[in-house]
Amino acid sequence: MIFITAKFRVLPEHADAWPEITREFTEATRREPGCLWFEWSRSLDDPNEYVLTEAFRDGEAGAAHVGSEHFTTARQVLPRHLAETPRIVNADVPQDDWSRLGEMAVPQEG
């Protein structure tokens, strides 16, 4: 899978509204057949920073995402709400779901 984590530093006046600002883009991406997950989190240390964790089945699914109409729209709309260019880590990972963190295994989990 293609695993991506990106940090978005949002302008302070738009930070609280970011989930709504990105809602259409998020929902459309989640409907893509090759999208495994697309999840936003807000930083505990910086209320103006959101972290996007996303995964796509393979390079073809990632390319379809980047070529989609909703991605094109997001490229036009989202930057006006940002304080800086998002930072990203992008990697091919030889799996298709989350692995268990064995070092913190929950004993009663069956």
N, CA, C and O atoms as a Tinker XYZ file with bonds, in Angstrom:
   440  protein
     1  N      0.831000   -1.179000    0.000000    73     2
     2  CA     0.000000    0.000000    0.000000    64     1     3
     3  C      0.877000    1.244000    0.000000    63     2     4     5
     4  O      2.054000    1.187000    0.354000    81     3
     5  N      0.289000    2.367000   -0.401000    73     3     6
     6  CA     0.947000    3.663000   -0.292000    64     5     7
     7  C      0.455000    4.274000    1.014000    63     6     8     9
     8  O     -0.744000    4.496000    1.186000    81     7
     9  N      1.373000    4.545000    1.930000    73     7    10
    10  CA     1.034000    5.110000    3.237000    64     9    11
    11  C      1.554000    6.534000    3.285000    63    10    12    13
    12  O      2.730000    6.783000    3.018000    81    11
    13  N      0.677000    7.471000    3.627000    73    11    14
    14  CA     1.014000    8.889000    3.610000    64    13    15
    15  C      0.607000    9.533000    4.928000    63    14    16    17
    16  O     -0.494000    9.307000    5.431000    81    15
    17  N      1.495000   10.325000    5.470000    73    15    18
    18  CA     1.165000   11.186000    6.606000    64    17    19
    19  C      1.583000   12.594000    6.218000    63    18    20    21
    20  O      2.712000   12.825000    5.785000    81    19
    21  N      0.652000   13.538000    6.382000    73    19    22
    22  CA     0.941000   14.926000    6.022000    64    21    23
    23  C      0.515000   15.845000    7.157000    63    22    24    25
    24  O     -0.505000   15.617000    7.808000    81    23
    25  N      1.305000   16.881000    7.384000    73    23    26
    26  CA     0.997000   17.878000    8.407000    64    25    27
    27  C      0.558000   19.164000    7.724000    63    26    28    29
    28  O      1.250000   19.688000    6.852000    81    27
    29  N     -0.587000   19.655000    8.129000    73    27    30
    30  CA    -1.164000   20.875000    7.575000    64    29    31
    31  C     -1.195000   21.939000    8.663000    63    30    32    33
    32  O     -1.921000   21.789000    9.646000    81    31
    33  N     -0.429000   23.004000    8.509000    73    31    34
    34  CA    -0.479000   24.137000    9.440000    64    33    35
    35  C     -1.499000   25.112000    8.872000    63    34    36    37
    36  O     -1.285000   25.738000    7.833000    81    35
    37  N     -2.620000   25.220000    9.589000    73    35    38
    38  CA    -3.767000   26.006000    9.151000    64    37    39
    39  C     -3.681000   27.407000    9.752000    63    38    40    41
    40  O     -3.229000   27.573000   10.885000    81    39
    41  N     -4.109000   28.404000    9.001000    73    39    42
    42  CA    -4.164000   29.762000    9.552000    64    41    43
    43  C     -5.060000   29.760000   10.789000    63    42    44    45
    44  O     -6.121000   29.135000   10.776000    81    43
    45  N     -4.654000   30.444000   11.853000    73    43    46
    46  CA    -5.418000   30.396000   13.108000    64    45    47
    47  C     -6.902000   30.703000   12.947000    63    46    48    49
    48  O     -7.737000   30.096000   13.616000    81    47
    49  N     -7.232000   31.635000   12.069000    73    47    50
    50  CA    -8.636000   32.003000   11.903000    64    49    51
    51  C     -9.461000   30.919000   11.193000    63    50    52    53
    52  O    -10.687000   31.016000   11.140000    81    51
    53  N     -8.800000   29.892000   10.649000    73    51    54
    54  CA    -9.498000   28.801000    9.963000    64    53    55
    55  C     -9.358000   27.459000   10.687000    63    54    56    57
    56  O     -9.958000   26.466000   10.275000    81    55
    57  N     -8.575000   27.428000   11.754000    73    55    58
    58  CA    -8.245000   26.146000   12.397000    64    57    59
    59  C     -9.480000   25.416000   12.930000    63    58    60    61
    60  O     -9.614000   24.211000   12.718000    81    59
    61  N    -10.363000   26.105000   13.603000    73    59    62
    62  CA   -11.544000   25.426000   14.150000    64    61    63
    63  C    -12.478000   24.929000   13.054000    63    62    64    65
    64  O    -13.182000   23.937000   13.243000    81    63
    65  N    -12.493000   25.602000   11.923000    73    63    66
    66  CA   -13.383000   25.233000   10.817000    64    65    67
    67  C    -12.754000   24.204000    9.866000    63    66    68    69
    68  O    -13.424000   23.744000    8.942000    81    67
    69  N    -11.485000   23.835000   10.072000    73    67    70
    70  CA   -10.799000   22.940000    9.138000    64    69    71
    71  C    -11.568000   21.647000    8.844000    63    70    72    73
    72  O    -11.633000   21.251000    7.680000    81    71
    73  N    -12.147000   20.977000    9.832000    73    71    74
    74  CA   -12.900000   19.758000    9.495000    64    73    75
    75  C    -14.035000   20.021000    8.500000    63    74    76    77
    76  O    -14.294000   19.194000    7.626000    81    75
    77  N    -14.700000   21.144000    8.625000    73    75    78
    78  CA   -15.774000   21.483000    7.689000    64    77    79
    79  C    -15.191000   21.919000    6.338000    63    78    80    81
    80  O    -15.733000   21.574000    5.288000    81    79
    81  N    -14.108000   22.664000    6.365000    73    79    82
    82  CA   -13.456000   23.116000    5.128000    64    81    83
    83  C    -13.029000   21.916000    4.277000    63    82    84    85
    84  O    -13.119000   21.962000    3.051000    81    83
    85  N    -12.574000   20.862000    4.915000    73    83    86
    86  CA   -12.068000   19.683000    4.202000    64    85    87
    87  C    -13.109000   18.572000    4.044000    63    86    88    89
    88  O    -12.809000   17.529000    3.463000    81    87
    89  N    -14.314000   18.779000    4.546000    73    87    90
    90  CA   -15.326000   17.703000    4.570000    64    89    91
    91  C    -15.591000   17.097000    3.181000    63    90    92    93
    92  O    -15.533000   15.877000    3.028000    81    91
    93  N    -15.875000   17.909000    2.192000    73    91    94
    94  CA   -16.178000   17.384000    0.852000    64    93    95
    95  C    -15.015000   16.567000    0.297000    63    94    96    97
    96  O    -15.208000   15.471000   -0.230000    81    95
    97  N    -13.818000   17.109000    0.420000    73    95    98
    98  CA   -12.616000   16.428000   -0.046000    64    97    99
    99  C    -12.431000   15.097000    0.681000    63    98   100   101
   100  O    -12.146000   14.073000    0.060000    81    99
   101  N    -12.595000   15.124000    1.987000    73    99   102
   102  CA   -12.435000   13.919000    2.806000    64   101   103
   103  C    -13.451000   12.847000    2.414000    63   102   104   105
   104  O    -13.089000   11.691000    2.195000    81   103
   105  N    -14.707000   13.230000    2.329000    73   103   106
   106  CA   -15.754000   12.259000    2.009000    64   105   107
   107  C    -15.573000   11.676000    0.612000    63   106   108   109
   108  O    -15.755000   10.475000    0.415000    81   107
   109  N    -15.218000   12.517000   -0.358000    73   107   110
   110  CA   -15.000000   12.026000   -1.723000    64   109   111
   111  C    -13.813000   11.071000   -1.776000    63   110   112   113
   112  O    -13.864000   10.050000   -2.462000    81   111
   113  N    -12.750000   11.399000   -1.056000    73   111   114
   114  CA   -11.570000   10.527000   -1.039000    64   113   115
   115  C    -11.902000    9.195000   -0.402000    63   114   116   117
   116  O    -11.490000    8.152000   -0.908000    81   115
   117  N    -12.632000    9.207000    0.688000    73   115   118
   118  CA   -12.999000    7.950000    1.358000    64   117   119
   119  C    -13.850000    7.043000    0.476000    63   118   120   121
   120  O    -13.865000    5.828000    0.672000    81   119
   121  N    -14.564000    7.624000   -0.501000    73   119   122
   122  CA   -15.382000    6.825000   -1.422000    64   121   123
   123  C    -14.560000    6.224000   -2.570000    63   122   124   125
   124  O    -15.064000    5.373000   -3.303000    81   123
   125  N    -13.326000    6.646000   -2.732000    73   123   126
   126  CA   -12.494000    6.086000   -3.806000    64   125   127
   127  C    -12.287000    4.593000   -3.557000    63   126   128   129
   128  O    -12.008000    4.193000   -2.426000    81   127
   129  N    -12.418000    3.767000   -4.588000    73   127   130
   130  CA   -12.268000    2.322000   -4.389000    64   129   131
   131  C    -10.896000    1.910000   -3.868000    63   130   132   133
   132  O    -10.788000    0.898000   -3.176000    81   131
   133  N     -9.847000    2.666000   -4.181000    73   131   134
   134  CA    -8.497000    2.309000   -3.743000    64   133   135
   135  C     -8.078000    2.921000   -2.419000    63   134   136   137
   136  O     -6.959000    2.691000   -1.961000    81   135
   137  N     -8.966000    3.704000   -1.790000    73   135   138
   138  CA    -8.627000    4.337000   -0.507000    64   137   139
   139  C     -8.853000    3.349000    0.633000    63   138   140   141
   140  O     -9.955000    2.826000    0.796000    81   139
   141  N     -7.819000    3.098000    1.414000    73   139   142
   142  CA    -7.938000    2.220000    2.579000    64   141   143
   143  C     -8.368000    3.003000    3.812000    63   142   144   145
   144  O     -9.189000    2.528000    4.597000    81   143
   145  N     -7.819000    4.194000    3.984000    73   143   146
   146  CA    -8.276000    5.110000    5.035000    64   145   147
   147  C     -7.794000    6.513000    4.742000    63   146   148   149
   148  O     -6.835000    6.718000    3.997000    81   147
   149  N     -8.485000    7.491000    5.350000    73   147   150
   150  CA    -8.194000    8.904000    5.152000    64   149   151
   151  C     -8.699000    9.593000    6.407000    63   150   152   153
   152  O     -9.890000    9.884000    6.520000    81   151
   153  N     -7.801000    9.857000    7.355000    73   151   154
   154  CA    -8.193000   10.282000    8.696000    64   153   155
   155  C     -7.436000   11.530000    9.141000    63   154   156   157
   156  O     -6.211000   11.601000    9.039000    81   155
   157  N     -8.187000   12.511000    9.636000    73   155   158
   158  CA    -7.606000   13.749000   10.160000    64   157   159
   159  C     -7.525000   13.679000   11.678000    63   158   160   161
   160  O     -8.408000   13.129000   12.337000    81   159
   161  N     -6.447000   14.248000   12.224000    73   159   162
   162  CA    -6.295000   14.426000   13.672000    64   161   163
   163  C     -5.768000   15.835000   13.910000    63   162   164   165
   164  O     -5.020000   16.382000   13.100000    81   163
   165  N     -6.172000   16.406000   15.029000    73   163   166
   166  CA    -5.670000   17.736000   15.386000    64   165   167
   167  C     -4.549000   17.565000   16.398000    63   166   168   169
   168  O     -4.669000   16.780000   17.338000    81   167
   169  N     -3.477000   18.287000   16.207000    73   167   170
   170  CA    -2.332000   18.206000   17.101000    64   169   171
   171  C     -2.710000   18.621000   18.518000    63   170   172   173
   172  O     -3.456000   19.581000   18.712000    81   171
   173  N     -2.199000   17.901000   19.498000    73   171   174
   174  CA    -2.392000   18.279000   20.902000    64   173   175
   175  C     -1.469000   19.422000   21.292000    63   174   176   177
   176  O     -1.751000   20.154000   22.240000    81   175
   177  N     -0.360000   19.580000   20.562000    73   175   178
   178  CA     0.632000   20.609000   20.879000    64   177   179
   179  C      0.395000   21.929000   20.151000    63   178   180   181
   180  O      0.772000   22.990000   20.646000    81   179
   181  N     -0.225000   21.863000   18.985000    73   179   182
   182  CA    -0.445000   23.061000   18.170000    64   181   183
   183  C     -1.866000   23.019000   17.609000    63   182   184   185
   184  O     -2.125000   22.258000   16.677000    81   183
   185  N     -2.781000   23.803000   18.141000    73   183   186
   186  CA    -4.171000   23.750000   17.682000    64   185   187
   187  C     -4.362000   24.197000   16.232000    63   186   188   189
   188  O     -5.453000   24.053000   15.681000    81   187
   189  N     -3.321000   24.733000   15.617000    73   187   190
   190  CA    -3.405000   25.144000   14.219000    64   189   191
   191  C     -2.857000   24.085000   13.271000    63   190   192   193
   192  O     -2.801000   24.306000   12.061000    81   191
   193  N     -2.457000   22.946000   13.803000    73   191   194
   194  CA    -1.892000   21.894000   12.971000    64   193   195
   195  C     -2.792000   20.658000   12.963000    63   194   196   197
   196  O     -3.228000   20.169000   14.005000    81   195
   197  N     -3.049000   20.178000   11.755000    73   195   198
   198  CA    -3.792000   18.935000   11.564000    64   197   199
   199  C     -2.874000   17.932000   10.889000    63   198   200   201
   200  O     -2.043000   18.294000   10.056000    81   199
   201  N     -3.032000   16.668000   11.257000    73   199   202
   202  CA    -2.249000   15.591000   10.665000    64   201   203
   203  C     -3.218000   14.683000    9.905000    63   202   204   205
   204  O     -4.226000   14.226000   10.445000    81   203
   205  N     -2.886000   14.441000    8.657000    73   203   206
   206  CA    -3.684000   13.561000    7.811000    64   205   207
   207  C     -2.937000   12.254000    7.645000    63   206   208   209
   208  O     -1.790000   12.240000    7.199000    81   207
   209  N     -3.585000   11.154000    8.005000    73   207   210
   210  CA    -3.033000    9.819000    7.800000    64   209   211
   211  C     -3.904000    9.156000    6.744000    63   210   212   213
   212  O     -5.115000    9.018000    6.916000    81   211
   213  N     -3.276000    8.750000    5.657000    73   211   214
   214  CA    -4.044000    8.174000    4.558000    64   213   215
   215  C     -3.293000    6.988000    3.969000    63   214   216   217
   216  O     -2.070000    6.895000    4.070000    81   215
   217  N     -4.043000    6.092000    3.359000    73   215   218
   218  CA    -3.431000    4.936000    2.697000    64   217   219
   219  C     -4.265000    4.570000    1.477000    63   218   220   221
   220  O     -5.493000    4.658000    1.478000    81   219
   221  N     -3.550000    4.159000    0.442000    73   219   222
   222  CA    -4.181000    3.723000   -0.792000    64   221   223
   223  C     -3.657000    2.338000   -1.148000    63   222   224   225
   224  O     -2.502000    2.014000   -0.874000    81   223
   225  N     -4.493000    1.540000   -1.748000    73   223   226
   226  CA    -4.210000    0.133000   -2.047000    64   225   227
   227  C     -2.846000   -0.061000   -2.721000    63   226   228   229
   228  O     -2.104000   -0.980000   -2.374000    81   227
   229  N     -2.518000    0.821000   -3.695000    73   227   230
   230  CA    -1.267000    0.690000   -4.441000    64   229   231
   231  C     -1.004000    1.991000   -5.186000    63   230   232   233
   232  O     -1.752000    2.959000   -5.050000    81   231
   233  N      0.059000    2.005000   -5.967000    73   231   234
   234  CA     0.419000    3.207000   -6.711000    64   233   235
   235  C     -0.651000    3.640000   -7.692000    63   234   236   237
   236  O     -0.847000    4.835000   -7.913000    81   235
   237  N     -1.338000    2.690000   -8.276000    73   235   238
   238  CA    -2.414000    3.009000   -9.217000    64   237   239
   239  C     -3.555000    3.742000   -8.495000    63   238   240   241
   240  O     -4.104000    4.712000   -9.018000    81   239
   241  N     -3.902000    3.277000   -7.308000    73   239   242
   242  CA    -4.953000    3.941000   -6.527000    64   241   243
   243  C     -4.507000    5.329000   -6.077000    63   242   244   245
   244  O     -5.304000    6.267000   -6.056000    81   243
   245  N     -3.226000    5.455000   -5.717000    73   243   246
   246  CA    -2.693000    6.767000   -5.343000    64   245   247
   247  C     -2.726000    7.735000   -6.511000    63   246   248   249
   248  O     -3.054000    8.909000   -6.340000    81   247
   249  N     -2.385000    7.245000   -7.701000    73   247   250
   250  CA    -2.424000    8.093000   -8.901000    64   249   251
   251  C     -3.852000    8.490000   -9.237000    63   250   252   253
   252  O     -4.097000    9.622000   -9.652000    81   251
   253  N     -4.797000    7.572000   -9.063000    73   251   254
   254  CA    -6.203000    7.896000   -9.312000    64   253   255
   255  C     -6.667000    8.989000   -8.352000    63   254   256   257
   256  O     -7.431000    9.873000   -8.740000    81   255
   257  N     -6.213000    8.931000   -7.113000    73   255   258
   258  CA    -6.565000    9.957000   -6.125000    64   257   259
   259  C     -6.037000   11.322000   -6.570000    63   258   260   261
   260  O     -6.782000   12.302000   -6.601000    81   259
   261  N     -4.766000   11.377000   -6.909000    73   259   262
   262  CA    -4.149000   12.648000   -7.311000    64   261   263
   263  C     -4.780000   13.177000   -8.603000    63   262   264   265
   264  O     -4.805000   14.388000   -8.824000    81   263
   265  N     -5.278000   12.302000   -9.441000    73   263   266
   266  CA    -5.903000   12.712000  -10.684000    64   265   267
   267  C     -7.398000   12.983000  -10.590000    63   266   268   269
   268  O     -8.034000   13.345000  -11.579000    81   267
   269  N     -7.950000   12.807000   -9.403000    73   267   270
   270  CA    -9.402000   12.965000   -9.243000    64   269   271
   271  C     -9.836000   14.427000   -9.276000    63   270   272   273
   272  O     -9.047000   15.336000   -9.019000    81   271
   273  N    -11.094000   14.624000   -9.596000    73   271   274
   274  CA   -11.670000   15.976000   -9.618000    64   273   275
   275  C    -11.638000   16.605000   -8.228000    63   274   276   277
   276  O    -11.347000   17.793000   -8.093000    81   275
   277  N    -11.936000   15.814000   -7.194000    73   275   278
   278  CA   -11.951000   16.390000   -5.837000    64   277   279
   279  C    -10.549000   16.765000   -5.364000    63   278   280   281
   280  O    -10.398000   17.695000   -4.572000    81   279
   281  N     -9.518000   16.056000   -5.837000    73   279   282
   282  CA    -8.151000   16.446000   -5.495000    64   281   283
   283  C     -7.791000   17.761000   -6.185000    63   282   284   285
   284  O     -7.164000   18.636000   -5.587000    81   283
   285  N     -8.191000   17.889000   -7.435000    73   283   286
   286  CA    -7.950000   19.131000   -8.181000    64   285   287
   287  C     -8.636000   20.305000   -7.491000    63   286   288   289
   288  O     -8.049000   21.379000   -7.358000    81   287
   289  N     -9.861000   20.104000   -7.057000    73   287   290
   290  CA   -10.595000   21.155000   -6.336000    64   289   291
   291  C     -9.897000   21.490000   -5.027000    63   290   292   293
   292  O     -9.748000   22.664000   -4.687000    81   291
   293  N     -9.468000   20.473000   -4.290000    73   291   294
   294  CA    -8.772000   20.703000   -3.013000    64   293   295
   295  C     -7.493000   21.505000   -3.229000    63   294   296   297
   296  O     -7.166000   22.369000   -2.415000    81   295
   297  N     -6.770000   21.236000   -4.303000    73   295   298
   298  CA    -5.546000   21.990000   -4.604000    64   297   299
   299  C     -5.842000   23.474000   -4.836000    63   298   300   301
   300  O     -4.984000   24.322000   -4.592000    81   299
   301  N     -7.030000   23.783000   -5.299000    73   299   302
   302  CA    -7.419000   25.175000   -5.538000    64   301   303
   303  C     -7.970000   25.838000   -4.283000    63   302   304   305
   304  O     -7.759000   27.033000   -4.071000    81   303
   305  N     -8.675000   25.074000   -3.447000    73   303   306
   306  CA    -9.397000   25.637000   -2.294000    64   305   307
   307  C     -8.570000   25.638000   -1.010000    63   306   308   309
   308  O     -8.529000   26.652000   -0.313000    81   307
   309  N     -7.930000   24.557000   -0.690000    73   307   310
   310  CA    -7.300000   24.414000    0.629000    64   309   311
   311  C     -6.128000   25.356000    0.890000    63   310   312   313
   312  O     -6.026000   25.865000    2.006000    81   311
   313  N     -5.236000   25.621000   -0.065000    73   311   314
   314  CA    -4.084000   26.475000    0.239000    64   313   315
   315  C     -4.427000   27.850000    0.802000    63   314   316   317
   316  O     -3.643000   28.405000    1.572000    81   315
   317  N     -5.555000   28.401000    0.445000    73   315   318
   318  CA    -5.895000   29.738000    0.977000    64   317   319
   319  C     -6.164000   29.721000    2.484000    63   318   320   321
   320  O     -6.222000   30.777000    3.113000    81   319
   321  N     -6.328000   28.533000    3.065000    73   319   322
   322  CA    -6.575000   28.383000    4.492000    64   321   323
   323  C     -5.320000   27.982000    5.264000    63   322   324   325
   324  O     -5.361000   27.815000    6.483000    81   323
   325  N     -4.210000   27.829000    4.551000    73   323   326
   326  CA    -2.973000   27.311000    5.149000    64   325   327
   327  C     -1.954000   28.409000    5.419000    63   326   328   329
   328  O     -1.872000   29.403000    4.697000    81   327
   329  N     -1.173000   28.199000    6.491000    73   327   330
   330  CA    -0.094000   29.124000    6.841000    64   329   331
   331  C      1.197000   28.782000    6.107000    63   330   332   333
   332  O      2.069000   29.637000    5.954000    81   331
   333  N      1.326000   27.537000    5.651000    73   331   334
   334  CA     2.525000   27.094000    4.940000    64   333   335
   335  C      2.189000   25.856000    4.118000    63   334   336   337
   336  O      1.138000   25.241000    4.297000    81   335
   337  N      3.090000   25.503000    3.222000    73   335   338
   338  CA     2.935000   24.303000    2.410000    64   337   339
   339  C      2.952000   23.080000    3.319000    63   338   340   341
   340  O      3.842000   22.963000    4.161000    81   339
   341  N      1.997000   22.167000    3.174000    73   339   342
   342  CA     1.996000   20.958000    4.014000    64   341   343
   343  C      3.279000   20.148000    3.857000    63   342   344   345
   344  O      3.911000   20.144000    2.800000    81   343
   345  N      3.641000   19.470000    4.929000    73   343   346
   346  CA     4.808000   18.582000    4.935000    64   345   347
   347  C      4.300000   17.145000    4.871000    63   346   348   349
   348  O      3.249000   16.837000    5.432000    81   347
   349  N      5.036000   16.263000    4.194000    73   347   350
   350  CA     4.517000   14.927000    3.920000    64   349   351
   351  C      5.597000   13.859000    4.044000    63   350   352   353
   352  O      6.771000   14.100000    3.764000    81   351
   353  N      5.172000   12.682000    4.468000    73   351   354
   354  CA     5.972000   11.465000    4.401000    64   353   355
   355  C      5.134000   10.487000    3.588000    63   354   356   357
   356  O      3.957000   10.271000    3.875000    81   355
   357  N      5.756000    9.898000    2.570000    73   355   358
   358  CA     5.051000    9.022000    1.646000    64   357   359
   359  C      5.897000    7.769000    1.484000    63   358   360   361
   360  O      7.073000    7.856000    1.131000    81   359
   361  N      5.303000    6.593000    1.741000    73   359   362
   362  CA     6.091000    5.359000    1.650000    64   361   363
   363  C      5.256000    4.209000    1.105000    63   362   364   365
   364  O      4.053000    4.124000    1.349000    81   363
   365  N      5.916000    3.327000    0.363000    73   363   366
   366  CA     5.301000    2.055000   -0.023000    64   365   367
   367  C      5.503000    1.106000    1.151000    63   366   368   369
   368  O      6.617000    0.947000    1.651000    81   367
   369  N      4.417000    0.481000    1.581000    73   367   370
   370  CA     4.481000   -0.419000    2.730000    64   369   371
   371  C      3.911000   -1.769000    2.294000    63   370   372   373
   372  O      2.830000   -1.815000    1.708000    81   371
   373  N      4.620000   -2.869000    2.567000    73   371   374
   374  CA     4.167000   -4.179000    2.101000    64   373   375
   375  C      3.086000   -4.805000    3.002000    63   374   376   377
   376  O      3.275000   -5.891000    3.550000    81   375
   377  N      1.980000   -4.117000    3.142000    73   375   378
   378  CA     0.837000   -4.640000    3.899000    64   377   379
   379  C     -0.394000   -3.884000    3.420000    63   378   380   381
   380  O     -0.276000   -2.961000    2.614000    81   379
   381  N     -1.575000   -4.263000    3.908000    73   379   382
   382  CA    -2.788000   -3.586000    3.452000    64   381   383
   383  C     -3.704000   -3.172000    4.602000    63   382   384   385
   384  O     -4.871000   -2.846000    4.385000    81   383
   385  N     -3.177000   -3.185000    5.817000    73   383   386
   386  CA    -3.946000   -2.759000    6.980000    64   385   387
   387  C     -2.963000   -2.438000    8.099000    63   386   388   389
   388  O     -1.755000   -2.629000    7.957000    81   387
   389  N     -3.498000   -1.950000    9.208000    73   387   390
   390  CA    -2.677000   -1.657000   10.377000    64   389   391
   391  C     -2.172000   -2.951000   10.999000    63   390   392   393
   392  O     -2.897000   -3.945000   11.034000    81   391
   393  N     -0.949000   -2.948000   11.484000    73   391   394
   394  CA    -0.406000   -4.067000   12.253000    64   393   395
   395  C     -0.684000   -3.816000   13.725000    63   394   396   397
   396  O     -0.975000   -2.688000   14.123000    81   395
   397  N     -0.596000   -4.848000   14.522000    73   395   398
   398  CA    -0.762000   -4.726000   15.978000    64   397   399
   399  C      0.562000   -4.273000   16.592000    63   398   400   401
   400  O      1.631000   -4.704000   16.159000    81   399
   401  N      0.488000   -3.413000   17.591000    73   399   402
   402  CA     1.671000   -2.949000   18.321000    64   401   403
   403  C      1.892000   -3.929000   19.475000    63   402   404   405
   404  O      1.371000   -3.745000   20.575000    81   403
   405  N      2.665000   -4.961000   19.202000    73   403   406
   406  CA     2.858000   -6.046000   20.154000    64   405   407
   407  C      3.405000   -5.605000   21.498000    63   406   408   409
   408  O      3.102000   -6.221000   22.519000    81   407
   409  N      4.203000   -4.552000   21.516000    73   407   410
   410  CA     4.789000   -4.082000   22.770000    64   409   411
   411  C      3.746000   -3.508000   23.719000    63   410   412   413
   412  O      4.031000   -3.304000   24.899000    81   411
   413  N      2.556000   -3.248000   23.225000    73   411   414
   414  CA     1.474000   -2.720000   24.073000    64   413   415
   415  C      0.219000   -3.579000   23.946000    63   414   416   417
   416  O     -0.902000   -3.073000   23.994000    81   415
   417  N      0.423000   -4.881000   23.783000    73   415   418
   418  CA    -0.695000   -5.792000   23.608000    64   417   419
   419  C     -1.637000   -5.735000   24.795000    63   418   420   421
   420  O     -1.201000   -5.662000   25.944000    81   419
   421  N     -2.913000   -5.767000   24.516000    73   419   422
   422  CA    -3.941000   -5.777000   25.547000    64   421   423
   423  C     -4.243000   -7.239000   25.878000    63   422   424   425
   424  O     -4.751000   -7.968000   25.027000    81   423
   425  N     -3.938000   -7.678000   27.106000    73   423   426
   426  CA    -4.051000   -9.093000   27.449000    64   425   427
   427  C     -5.452000   -9.680000   27.238000    63   426   428   429
   428  O     -5.571000  -10.802000   26.745000    81   427
   429  N     -6.488000   -8.968000   27.591000    73   427   430
   430  CA    -7.837000   -9.511000   27.503000    64   429   431
   431  C     -8.425000   -9.512000   26.085000    63   430   432   433
   432  O     -9.535000   -9.995000   25.861000    81   431
   433  N     -7.659000   -8.963000   25.134000    73   431   434
   434  CA    -8.137000   -8.917000   23.764000    64   433   435
   435  C     -8.099000  -10.320000   23.179000    63   434   436   437
   436  O     -7.091000  -11.017000   23.292000    81   435
   437  N     -9.183000  -10.728000   22.562000    73   435   438
   438  CA    -9.258000  -12.094000   22.148000    64   437   439
   439  C     -9.102000  -12.363000   20.725000    63   438   440
   440  O     -9.156000  -13.519000   20.306000    81   439
